[in-house]
Amino acid sequence: SAGACSLLAPQEIKQVLGSRVPPLLEQMPPSEERLPRGGSECFYPGITIQLNALPYTRFEEARGQHATGGRTTVQPEGGLGDEAFSYEEDAGQDSHTVVYVVRSGQHVVIVTMDVTPPETGNS
């Protein structure tokens, strides 16, 4: 089965991030690790991509947990998979994390990105 590193190539990450591409992205190859229940995790500098770290049957539960967590603002994301949402952890801090959770069929992809204000996951 395909691993998390096969989901987004460095060129695609550059397309999405534009000028915010971490300088080390070009210099360091991604590393991939298998996760316990058959998923995998891919590490790029400043970006982590997880494939099936969350069972697709728990997608709605995860959205609800983040929406009621208080620390995060959950937004629906159009144009990504069958359904998707994003949230920010520690927004307003010197640096924070933007997380996209995407369900496509029976797969869930989670992309976590470290950002520094005034950037957001949508900029």
C-alpha positions in Angstrom: 0.0 0.0 0.0 1.1 3.6 -0.6 2.8 5.4 2.2 2.3 9.0 3.4 5.4 10.3 1.6 3.9 9.3 -1.7 0.9 11.6 -1.2 2.7 15.0 -1.6 5.9 15.5 -3.5 8.2 18.4 -2.5 7.1 20.2 -5.7 3.5 20.0 -4.6 4.4 21.2 -1.1 6.2 24.2 -2.7 3.1 24.9 -4.8 0.9 25.0 -1.7 3.3 26.9 0.5 4.7 29.4 -2.0 7.2 31.7 -0.3 6.8 29.9 3.0 8.6 26.8 2.0 11.1 25.8 4.7 14.6 26.2 3.3 15.5 22.7 4.4 12.7 21.2 2.3 15.1 21.0 -0.7 18.1 19.8 1.3 16.6 17.1 3.5 14.8 14.1 2.0 11.5 13.2 3.8 11.6 10.3 6.3 8.7 7.8 6.6 7.7 5.6 9.5 5.0 3.0 9.8 2.2 3.6 12.3 0.7 0.9 14.6 -2.6 0.2 12.8 -1.2 0.1 9.3 -0.9 3.8 8.5 2.3 5.8 8.0 3.8 9.1 8.8 6.0 11.3 6.6 8.3 14.0 8.0 9.4 17.0 6.0 11.0 20.0 7.7 8.1 21.8 9.4 5.5 19.5 7.9 4.1 16.1 8.9 1.8 14.0 6.7 -0.1 11.1 8.3 -2.0 8.5 6.3 -4.6 6.5 8.2 -3.3 7.5 11.6 -7.1 8.0 12.4 -9.6 5.4 11.3 -12.0 7.0 8.8 -14.9 5.9 11.1 -13.6 8.4 13.7 -13.5 11.4 11.4 -16.7 13.0 12.7 -15.7 12.3 16.3 -12.4 14.0 15.8 -14.0 17.0 14.2 -16.4 17.3 17.2 -13.5 16.9 19.7 -11.6 19.7 18.1 -14.6 21.9 17.8 -15.4 21.6 21.5 -11.8 21.8 22.7 -11.8 25.5 23.2 -8.2 26.1 22.1 -8.9 25.6 18.4 -11.2 27.1 15.7 -12.4 24.4 13.4 -13.2 25.4 9.8 -14.7 23.3 7.0 -12.4 23.0 4.0 -13.9 22.7 0.6 -12.2 21.0 -2.4 -10.2 18.5 -0.3 -11.3 14.9 -0.4 -14.9 13.9 0.4 -14.8 16.1 3.5 -12.2 18.0 5.4 -11.7 20.4 8.2 -8.8 22.4 9.6 -7.9 23.8 12.9 -5.1 25.9 14.5 -3.4 25.1 17.7 -1.9 27.9 19.8 -3.1 30.6 17.4 -1.8 34.0 18.4 1.4 32.6 19.8 4.8 33.4 18.3 4.5 30.2 16.3 1.6 27.8 16.0 0.4 24.7 14.2 -2.2 24.5 11.4 -3.7 21.0 10.9 -5.8 19.8 8.0 -7.8 16.6 8.4 -9.1 15.1 5.1 -11.3 12.1 4.6 -11.3 10.5 1.1 -13.3 7.3 1.0 -12.0 5.0 3.7 -8.7 7.0 4.2 -7.8 9.9 6.4 -4.9 12.2 5.7 -3.7 14.6 8.4 -1.3 17.4 7.3 0.4 19.3 10.2 2.3 22.5 9.4 4.3 24.8 11.7 3.6 28.5 10.9 4.8 31.8 12.3 2.4 34.8 12.4 1.2 36.6 10.4 0.9 33.5 8.3 -2.1 31.2 8.5 -2.8 27.9 6.8 -4.8 29.8 4.2 -2.1 32.4 3.3 
